[in-house]
């Protein structure tokens, strides 16, 4: 019997920062996916995550909130 595993890959909306841990990168990528499907920019992380993964998740959400804020400022100033 053959088992096949598939993974879904897609480009990140914002690249993972250089020189970060794998856990931080995983949190960042998870938040990036959350954002790409229209998730809340103030979302909480699931219970049980390591601090590094949580920090990556929150940093990515924070970067998106900042980017959205800058876009709104530019639109108002235009």
SENU-305405 format. One record per atom (N, C-alpha, C): residue number from 1; residue in three letters; atom name; x, y, z. Coordinates in pm, whole numbers. Example, Ala and Ser with C-alpha at 12.3 -4.5 7.8 and 13.67 -1.06 7.14 Angstrom:
{r 1 Ala N {1319 -569 780}},
{r 1 Ala CA {1230 -450 780}},
{r 1 Ala C {1320 -330 780}},
{r 2 Ser N {1285 -225 708}},
{r 2 Ser CA {1367 -106 714}},
{r 2 Ser C {1290 3 787}},
//
This chain:
{r 1 Unk N {83 -117 0}},
{r 1 Unk CA {0 0 0}},
{r 1 Unk C {88 124 0}},
{r 2 Unk N {58 217 -88}},
{r 2 Unk CA {136 340 -101}},
{r 2 Unk C {64 455 -34}},
{r 3 Unk N {137 531 45}},
{r 3 Unk CA {82 650 108}},
{r 3 Unk C {143 771 41}},
{r 4 Unk N {59 864 4}},
{r 4 Unk CA {108 987 -58}},
{r 4 Unk C {78 1103 35}},
{r 5 Unk N {173 1188 49}},
{r 5 Unk CA {155 1307 130}},
{r 5 Unk C {165 1427 39}},
{r 6 Unk N {74 1519 57}},
{r 6 Unk CA {81 1642 -20}},
{r 6 Unk C {90 1759 75}},
{r 7 Unk N {156 1861 31}},
{r 7 Unk CA {164 1984 109}},
{r 7 Unk C {123 2098 19}},
{r 8 Unk N {62 2195 79}},
{r 8 Unk CA {21 2313 4}},
{r 8 Unk C {126 2420 26}},
{r 9 Unk N {174 2476 -81}},
{r 9 Unk CA {272 2583 -69}},
{r 9 Unk C {221 2704 -146}},
{r 10 Unk N {248 2819 -91}},
{r 10 Unk CA {215 2943 -160}},
{r 10 Unk C {313 3048 -112}},
{r 11 Unk N {328 3150 -191}},
{r 11 Unk CA {421 3256 -156}},
{r 11 Unk C {368 3334 -36}},
{r 12 Unk N {458 3373 51}},
{r 12 Unk CA {421 3456 164}},
{r 12 Unk C {391 3597 117}},
{r 13 Unk N {297 3662 185}},
{r 13 Unk CA {266 3801 153}},
{r 13 Unk C {381 3893 194}},
{r 14 Unk N {449 3857 302}},
{r 14 Unk CA {564 3932 352}},
{r 14 Unk C {669 3829 392}},
{r 15 Unk N {791 3843 342}},
{r 15 Unk CA {893 3740 368}},
{r 15 Unk C {928 3729 517}},
{r 16 Unk N {970 3610 556}},
{r 16 Unk CA {1015 3584 692}},
{r 16 Unk C {1147 3660 713}},
{r 17 Unk N {1162 3728 826}},
{r 17 Unk CA {1287 3801 852}},
{r 17 Unk C {1408 3708 852}},
{r 18 Unk N {1522 3762 813}},
{r 18 Unk CA {1647 3685 814}},
{r 18 Unk C {1690 3656 957}},
{r 19 Unk N {1769 3552 973}},
{r 19 Unk CA {1834 3517 1099}},
{r 19 Unk C {1738 3497 1215}},
{r 20 Unk N {1625 3435 1191}},
{r 20 Unk CA {1532 3404 1300}},
{r 20 Unk C {1528 3252 1318}},
{r 21 Unk N {1478 3211 1433}},
{r 21 Unk CA {1469 3067 1463}},
{r 21 Unk C {1360 3003 1378}},
{r 22 Unk N {1365 2872 1371}},
{r 22 Unk CA {1261 2798 1298}},
{r 22 Unk C {1124 2817 1361}},
{r 23 Unk N {1119 2822 1495}},
{r 23 Unk CA {991 2842 1563}},
{r 23 Unk C {934 2981 1531}},
{r 24 Unk N {1020 3082 1535}},
{r 24 Unk CA {975 3218 1503}},
{r 24 Unk C {923 3221 1359}},
{r 25 Unk N {997 3161 1267}},
{r 25 Unk CA {958 3157 1126}},
{r 25 Unk C {825 3085 1109}},
{r 26 Unk N {802 2979 1186}},
{r 26 Unk CA {676 2906 1178}},
{r 26 Unk C {559 2993 1223}},
{r 27 Unk N {580 3069 1331}},
{r 27 Unk CA {476 3160 1378}},
{r 27 Unk C {447 3269 1276}},
{r 28 Unk N {554 3324 1217}},
{r 28 Unk CA {541 3428 1114}},
{r 28 Unk C {461 3374 996}},
{r 29 Unk N {498 3256 949}},
{r 29 Unk CA {431 3197 832}},
{r 29 Unk C {285 3165 864}},
{r 30 Unk N {258 3120 986}},
{r 30 Unk CA {121 3091 1025}},
{r 30 Unk C {37 3218 1024}},
{r 31 Unk N {92 3326 1077}},
{r 31 Unk CA {20 3454 1077}},
{r 31 Unk C {2 3505 935}},
{r 32 Unk N {102 3486 850}},
{r 32 Unk CA {91 3530 711}},
{r 32 Unk C {-24 3458 642}},
{r 33 Unk N {-37 3329 668}},
{r 33 Unk CA {-149 3253 612}},
{r 33 Unk C {-281 3304 670}},
{r 34 Unk N {-283 3330 798}},
{r 34 Unk CA {-403 3382 865}},
{r 34 Unk C {-447 3513 798}},
{r 35 Unk N {-352 3599 770}},
{r 35 Unk CA {-381 3728 704}},
{r 35 Unk C {-432 3705 562}},
{r 36 Unk N {-370 3611 492}},
{r 36 Unk CA {-406 3588 351}},
{r 36 Unk C {-549 3538 334}},
{r 37 Unk N {-605 3479 439}},
{r 37 Unk CA {-744 3433 429}},
{r 37 Unk C {-841 3530 495}},
{r 38 Unk N {-792 3651 525}},
{r 38 Unk CA {-879 3755 579}},
{r 38 Unk C {-897 3750 729}},
{r 39 Unk N {-801 3688 798}},
{r 39 Unk CA {-811 3675 943}},
{r 39 Unk C {-793 3808 1016}},
{r 40 Unk N {-838 3810 1140}},
{r 40 Unk CA {-832 3926 1228}},
{r 40 Unk C {-686 3963 1259}},
{r 41 Unk N {-652 4089 1244}},
{r 41 Unk CA {-516 4135 1271}},
{r 41 Unk C {-486 4146 1421}},
{r 42 Unk N {-585 4120 1504}},
{r 42 Unk CA {-566 4118 1649}},
{r 42 Unk C {-589 3979 1705}},
{r 43 Unk N {-567 3878 1624}},
{r 43 Unk CA {-592 3739 1663}},
{r 43 Unk C {-498 3697 1775}},
{r 44 Unk N {-543 3600 1851}},
{r 44 Unk CA {-462 3537 1955}},
{r 44 Unk C {-404 3407 1900}},
{r 45 Unk N {-294 3365 1957}},
{r 45 Unk CA {-233 3239 1916}},
{r 45 Unk C {-299 3124 1990}},
{r 46 Unk N {-293 3005 1934}},
{r 46 Unk CA {-346 2889 2005}},
{r 46 Unk C {-267 2863 2134}},
{r 47 Unk N {-332 2805 2233}},
{r 47 Unk CA {-263 2768 2357}},
{r 47 Unk C {-157 2663 2328}},
{r 48 Unk N {-50 2668 2404}},
{r 48 Unk CA {52 2565 2395}},
{r 48 Unk C {168 2597 2301}},
{r 49 Unk N {166 2713 2236}},
{r 49 Unk CA {277 2747 2147}},
{r 49 Unk C {397 2794 2228}},
{r 50 Unk N {518 2765 2178}},
{r 50 Unk CA {641 2818 2236}},
{r 50 Unk C {643 2970 2220}},
{r 51 Unk N {713 3037 2312}},
{r 51 Unk CA {722 3183 2308}},
{r 51 Unk C {776 3235 2175}},
{r 52 Unk N {876 3167 2119}},
{r 52 Unk CA {933 3213 1992}},
{r 52 Unk C {830 3210 1880}},
{r 53 Unk N {752 3104 1876}},
{r 53 Unk CA {649 3092 1772}},
{r 53 Unk C {542 3200 1791}},
{r 54 Unk N {502 3223 1915}},
{r 54 Unk CA {405 3328 1945}},
{r 54 Unk C {460 3464 1901}},
{r 55 Unk N {587 3490 1931}},
{r 55 Unk CA {648 3618 1893}},
{r 55 Unk C {650 3636 1742}},
{r 56 Unk N {679 3530 1668}},
{r 56 Unk CA {676 3539 1522}},
{r 56 Unk C {537 3570 1470}},
{r 57 Unk N {438 3506 1529}},
{r 57 Unk CA {299 3529 1490}},
{r 57 Unk C {260 3674 1516}},
{r 58 Unk N {285 3721 1638}},
{r 58 Unk CA {246 3858 1675}},
{r 58 Unk C {324 3963 1596}},
{r 59 Unk N {453 3936 1571}},
{r 59 Unk CA {533 4032 1493}},
{r 59 Unk C {479 4045 1351}},
{r 60 Unk N {436 3933 1293}},
{r 60 Unk CA {381 3939 1157}},
{r 60 Unk C {250 4016 1155}},
{r 61 Unk N {164 3992 1255}},
{r 61 Unk CA {39 4067 1262}},
{r 61 Unk C {67 4216 1283}},
{r 62 Unk N {164 4246 1366}},
{r 62 Unk CA {202 4385 1392}},
{r 62 Unk C {253 4453 1265}},
{r 63 Unk N {335 4382 1188}},
{r 63 Unk CA {387 4436 1062}},
{r 63 Unk C {272 4465 965}},
{r 64 Unk N {173 4379 964}},
{r 64 Unk CA {58 4400 875}},
{r 64 Unk C {-26 4519 921}},
{r 65 Unk N {-48 4531 1052}},
{r 65 Unk CA {-123 4646 1104}},
{r 65 Unk C {-52 4776 1069}},
{r 66 Unk N {81 4775 1079}},
{r 66 Unk CA {159 4894 1044}},
{r 66 Unk C {144 4926 896}},
{r 67 Unk N {154 4824 810}},
{r 67 Unk CA {142 4844 666}},
{r 67 Unk C {4 4896 629}},
{r 68 Unk N {-100 4843 692}},
{r 68 Unk CA {-237 4888 665}},
{r 68 Unk C {-253 5033 711}},
{r 69 Unk N {-197 5066 826}},
{r 69 Unk CA {-203 5203 876}},
{r 69 Unk C {-135 5301 784}},
{r 70 Unk N {-21 5263 728}},
{r 70 Unk CA {51 5348 634}},
{r 70 Unk C {-29 5368 506}},
{r 71 Unk N {-94 5262 459}},
{r 71 Unk CA {-176 5272 338}},
{r 71 Unk C {-293 5367 361}},
{r 72 Unk N {-354 5359 479}},
{r 72 Unk CA {-466 5447 511}},
{r 72 Unk C {-420 5592 519}},
{r 73 Unk N {-301 5615 577}},
{r 73 Unk CA {-247 5751 588}},
{r 73 Unk C {-220 5809 450}},
{r 74 Unk N {-165 5727 362}},
{r 74 Unk CA {-137 5774 226}},
{r 74 Unk C {-266 5803 151}},
{r 75 Unk N {-368 5723 171}},
{r 75 Unk CA {-496 5745 103}},
{r 75 Unk C {-562 5873 151}},
{r 76 Unk N {-553 5903 279}},
{r 76 Unk CA {-612 6024 334}},
{r 76 Unk C {-535 6146 286}},
{r 77 Unk N {-403 6133 275}},
{r 77 Unk CA {-319 6245 232}},
{r 77 Unk C {-322 6270 84}},
{r 78 Unk N {-376 6177 7}},
{r 78 Unk CA {-376 6189 -140}},
{r 78 Unk C {-478 6288 -189}},
//
